[in-house]
Amino acid sequence: MTATTDSANVKTVASFRTKASAQSTAPGREDATFEFASETKGPDKPGGPVLVKIRKPTMLALAALGVLAVAGGIVAALMLRPQVAATGSLVVESDPQGAEVVINNIVRGMTPLTLSLPEGNHAVTVRRGSDVKRLNVEISGAAAQTHHVAWAEPSVAAVATSTGSLSVVSDPPGSTVLVDGTPRGQTPLTIRDLPPGGHEVLVRNSSTTYQRLVQVEAGATASLVVGGAPAAAPSWGWITLQSPFPVQVLEEGLVVGTSEIDRIMLSPGGHQLDFVNDQLGFRQSQRVTVLAGRGGPVSLTIPRMAMNINALPWAEVYIDGARIGDTPLANVMQPIGDHEIVFRHPQLGEKRQAARLTQHEALRVSVDMRR
């Protein structure tokens, strides 16, 4: 079929030739099925269309190269992908609980503690006061590792000490004290590590020498008070004092004892006593009545002061083992004296800080957990 159109407005796109017409081409040509005239340049028409032929084997080879290139890219991506470090689980327990756990020289928390660690060997230290247990732990992803550390509770025999103490107070103070003939210092004085039994004590000042035989018991503190005119058979009573921090006991400006003495010996009758700790700014007065041959307890009212606590970026705060809250913390009221503050952060670990709270002013405490 022939279509006639305006030749000036028509462009020949392609002349489709069948396989039969392709056979009439010059000898030696391959099968030119589906060739386009626009791709064919006849031998006698210079400048005409050029035939570009792609053989089937060549097409298959190119396709195979493409598949290999894609596969190579996938393999390279897998090889270059960052490797995820293998981890395992470690559980540290102790009896009693609350022991500090240090792993590779870094404090990680308190027992009981569970955490993930990279595979390999790790140096683990479990510390409770003066008791220390060191472990060499090898972490494997196959199973969780559990380590239990137990410290034996001290027996009654171990708790009982083999020595005792002696407290010597004189009026006036500054008297020289000799125990079993050995000078031990000047009053007021507490002598420790004395063997149990009787000891000859001399208390000597410029005008008078007092000689007493004092019985010392293991694990206890005996008290000796001398002064004034010597009596043939003195009669004494005593008070006992419990305080969270050391205090001196004064009567009319003179030291008559300290809170470190089990019994503060006083003459029978009424006494106006002052309880003092200058470092904490603490001073409290009480009137007590002492009975001959008997003792009585004295209780002190310990004032409370404010603490302001902060940490960067933040931390959970414990004071003397009791959880207070998360920083920042303002006006945390605590009794005056020495305290231990523990700061804990889930990623940055734990920091401990000793703090002394006095009656002079509120205390500000801050730490940087990032350092």
C-alpha positions in Angstrom: 0.0 0.0 0.0 1.3 3.5 -0.9 0.2 6.6 0.9 0.6 9.9 -0.9 1.0 13.1 1.1 2.5 16.5 0.8 6.2 15.7 0.6 7.2 19.1 2.0 5.4 18.3 5.4 6.4 14.6 5.8 9.5 13.1 7.4 10.3 9.5 6.8 10.8 7.9 10.2 11.6 4.4 9.1 10.9 1.9 6.4 10.1 -1.5 7.8 11.8 -4.3 6.0 10.9 -7.9 6.4 13.3 -10.8 6.7 12.8 -11.5 3.0 13.9 -8.1 1.9 16.8 -8.4 4.2 18.0 -11.4 2.2 18.4 -9.2 -0.8 21.1 -7.1 0.8 24.7 -7.6 0.1 26.1 -11.0 0.5 27.7 -11.9 3.9 25.3 -9.9 6.0 23.7 -11.6 9.0 20.0 -11.8 9.7 18.7 -8.3 9.9 15.3 -9.0 11.2 13.6 -5.9 12.6 16.2 -3.6 11.1 15.1 0.0 10.5 15.9 1.9 7.4 16.9 4.8 9.5 19.6 2.6 10.9 20.8 1.3 7.5 23.3 2.8 5.2 23.2 1.3 1.7 26.5 0.8 -0.2 25.5 3.1 -3.0 23.9 5.9 -0.9 26.7 7.7 1.0 25.5 9.7 4.0 22.4 7.5 4.4 21.2 5.9 7.7 23.6 3.5 9.4 22.5 0.1 10.7 23.6 -0.7 14.3 23.2 -4.3 15.1 23.6 -6.0 18.5 24.0 -9.7 18.4 22.2 -11.9 20.9 25.4 -13.3 22.5 26.6 -9.8 23.0 23.4 -8.8 24.7 23.6 -11.8 27.0 27.2 -10.9 27.9 26.2 -7.4 28.7 23.3 -8.6 30.9 25.6 -10.9 32.8 28.1 -8.1 33.4 25.3 -6.0 34.8 24.2 -8.8 37.2 27.8 -9.2 38.3 28.2 -5.5 38.9 25.0 -5.4 41.1 26.1 -8.5 43.0 29.5 -7.0 43.6 28.0 -3.8 44.9 25.8 -5.8 47.4 28.8 -7.8 48.6 30.9 -4.6 49.0 28.1 -2.9 51.0 27.9 -6.0 53.3 31.6 -6.0 53.8 31.8 -2.3 54.6 28.9 -2.3 57.0 30.0 -1.5 60.6 30.4 -4.5 62.7 28.3 -4.5 65.9 30.3 -5.4 69.0 29.2 -8.6 70.6 28.0 -8.2 74.2 27.2 -10.5 77.1 25.4 -10.1 80.4 27.0 -9.9 83.9 25.1 -10.2 87.2 27.0 -9.3 90.5 25.3 -10.1 93.8 26.6 -9.8 97.4 25.6 -10.8 100.8 24.9 -8.4 102.4 23.8 -6.1 99.6 25.0 -2.6 98.9 28.6 -3.4 97.9 30.4 -1.1 95.4 31.1 -2.7 92.0 34.1 -1.4 90.0 34.6 -2.8 86.4 37.9 -2.0 84.6 38.6 0.8 87.2 35.1 2.5 86.6 32.5 2.5 89.3 29.3 0.9 87.8 26.9 0.8 90.8 26.0 -1.1 93.9 25.0 -4.7 94.3 22.7 -6.3 93.2 23.8 -5.1 89.7 23.0 -6.4 86.2 24.6 -4.9 83.1 25.8 -5.6 79.6 29.5 -5.8 78.8 31.6 -6.3 75.6 32.8 -9.9 75.1 36.3 -10.5 76.6 38.1 -10.4 79.9 37.1 -7.8 82.5 38.6 -6.9 85.9 35.8 -6.7 88.5 36.3 -5.4 92.0 33.5 -5.8 94.7 34.2 -3.5 97.7 32.3 -3.3 101.1 34.1 -1.2 103.6 37.5 -2.7 104.1 36.5 -6.0 102.5 37.5 -6.3 98.9 36.9 -9.1 96.4 38.6 -9.1 93.0 37.3 -11.2 90.1 38.6 -11.9 86.6 35.5 -12.3 84.5 35.3 -13.5 80.9 32.2 -12.3 79.1 30.7 -14.5 76.3 27.4 -13.8 74.5 26.4 -17.4 74.9 25.1 -17.1 78.5 24.7 -14.6 81.3 27.4 -14.7 84.0 26.4 -14.5 87.7 28.9 -13.9 90.5 27.9 -14.0 94.2 30.2 -12.5 96.8 29.5 -13.2 100.5 31.3 -11.9 103.5 31.1 -13.7 106.7 29.5 -11.8 109.5 32.0 -11.2 112.4 31.5 -13.6 115.3 30.8 -12.5 118.8 34.3 -13.4 119.7 35.7 -11.2 116.9 33.6 -8.3 117.8 34.7 -8.3 121.4 38.0 -6.4 121.6 40.9 -7.4 123.7 41.6 -3.9 125.1 39.8 -1.1 126.9 40.1 2.7 127.4 40.4 5.1 130.3 39.1 8.7 130.4 40.7 11.0 132.9 39.3 14.5 133.8 40.7 16.8 136.5 39.7 20.1 138.1 41.6 22.2 137.3 42.5 20.7 133.8 46.1 20.3 132.7 47.2 17.8 135.3 49.8 15.2 134.3 48.5 11.6 134.0 50.7 8.5 134.6 49.4 5.0 134.1 51.4 2.2 135.7 54.3 4.6 136.0 54.3 5.8 132.3 53.4 9.4 131.5 50.4 9.4 129.1 49.6 13.2 128.7 47.6 15.9 130.4 43.9 16.1 131.4 41.3 15.9 129.9 42.6 12.7 128.4 41.3 9.5 126.9 43.8 6.6 126.9 43.1 3.7 124.5 44.4 0.2 124.0 44.9 -0.6 127.7 44.9 -4.3 128.6 42.0 -5.4 130.8 42.6 -5.4 134.5 43.7 -3.1 137.3 45.9 -0.1 136.5 47.5 2.4 138.9 46.7 5.9 137.8 48.5 9.1 139.1 47.0 12.5 138.4 49.4 15.2 139.4 49.2 19.0 139.4 51.4 21.7 141.0 49.8 21.2 144.5 48.2 17.8 144.6 48.7 14.2 143.5 45.8 11.8 143.2 46.4 8.1 143.2 43.7 5.7 142.1 43.4 2.0 141.2 41.2 1.8 138.1 39.7 -1.4 136.7 39.6 -1.5 132.9 37.3 -3.9 131.0 37.8 -5.1 127.4 35.7 -3.2 124.9 34.7 -0.5 127.5 35.9 2.9 128.7 36.5 3.5 132.4 36.2 7.1 133.7 38.2 8.8 136.4 37.4 12.4 137.6 39.6 14.0 140.2 39.7 17.5 141.7 38.9 19.6 144.9 39.7 18.4 148.3 40.3 14.6 148.4 37.6 12.6 150.2 38.1 9.4 152.1 35.2 7.7 150.4 33.8 9.7 147.5 30.4 9.0 146.2 29.7 9.4 142.5 27.0 9.1 139.9 27.2 9.4 136.1 25.5 10.3 132.9 25.6 8.6 129.5 25.4 10.6 126.3 24.6 9.6 122.8 25.5 12.0 120.0 25.9 11.6 116.2 29.1 13.7 116.4 31.7 14.3 119.2 30.8 16.9 121.8 32.5 18.2 124.9 30.7 18.4 128.2 31.4 21.5 130.2 30.3 22.6 133.7 31.0 26.3 134.6 33.5 26.5 131.6 35.5 23.4 132.7 35.5 20.1 130.7 34.1 17.3 132.7 33.8 14.7 129.9 33.1 14.0 126.2 30.6 12.0 124.3 33.3 9.4 123.6 33.2 8.3 127.2 30.8 5.6 128.2 30.2 7.1 131.6 30.7 10.7 132.6 31.3 10.7 136.3 29.8 13.5 138.3 29.1 14.2 142.0 25.5 13.7 143.2 23.2 16.6 142.8 22.2 19.1 140.2 24.5 20.2 137.4 24.2 22.8 134.7 26.0 21.3 131.7 26.9 22.7 128.3 27.4 20.3 125.3 29.6 21.9 122.7 31.1 21.2 119.2 32.8 24.3 118.0 33.5 22.9 114.5 29.8 22.5 113.8 28.7 25.6 115.7 26.7 23.4 118.1 26.1 24.4 121.7 23.3 23.2 123.9 22.7 23.6 127.7 20.8 21.2 130.0 20.4 20.9 133.7 20.7 17.3 134.9 20.4 15.6 138.3 22.9 12.9 139.2 22.1 10.3 141.8 24.9 8.7 143.9 25.9 5.3 142.5 23.5 5.5 139.6 23.5 6.8 136.1 21.1 8.4 133.7 20.9 9.1 130.0 21.1 12.6 128.5 19.5 13.2 125.1 20.5 16.1 122.8 18.3 17.9 120.3 20.2 17.9 117.0 19.3 20.9 114.8 18.7 20.5 111.1 20.1 22.8 108.3 19.4 23.1 104.6 21.4 21.5 101.8 21.3 22.7 98.2 22.4 19.9 95.8 23.0 19.9 92.1 24.8 17.9 89.4 25.6 18.2 85.7 23.8 17.1 83.6 21.7 15.5 86.5 21.9 12.7 89.0 19.9 10.7 91.5 20.9 11.7 95.0 21.4 9.5 98.2 22.3 10.9 101.6 23.7 8.4 104.1 22.1 5.6 102.1 18.6 7.2 101.9 17.3 8.3 98.5 16.5 12.0 98.4 15.5 12.6 94.7 16.9 13.9 91.4 18.9 17.1 91.0 18.4 20.0 91.3 17.4 19.7 95.0 16.9 22.8 97.1 16.4 23.2 100.9 17.0 19.5 101.8 16.9 19.6 105.6 19.4 17.3 107.3 20.8 17.1 110.8 24.1 18.9 111.3 27.2 16.7 111.2 29.1 14.7 108.6 27.2 13.1 105.7 28.0 11.0 102.7 26.3 12.1 99.4 26.1 9.7 96.5 25.3 10.9 93.0 24.2 8.3 90.4 23.6 8.6 86.7 22.5 5.7 84.5 25.2 6.4 81.8 27.8 8.4 83.7 28.2 6.2 86.7 28.5 7.2 90.4 30.3 9.8 92.4 30.6 10.1 96.2 31.2 13.2 98.2 31.7 13.8 101.9 29.9 16.9 103.3 29.9 18.6 106.7 26.7 20.4 107.6 27.1 23.1 110.3 24.9 25.6 112.1 26.8 28.5 110.5 25.1 28.4 107.1 23.3 26.3 104.5 25.5 23.9 102.5 25.8 23.9 98.7 27.1 20.8 97.0 27.5 20.3 93.2 29.3 17.8 91.0 30.0 17.4 87.3 29.1 13.8 86.4 30.8 14.3 83.0 34.3 14.5 84.5 
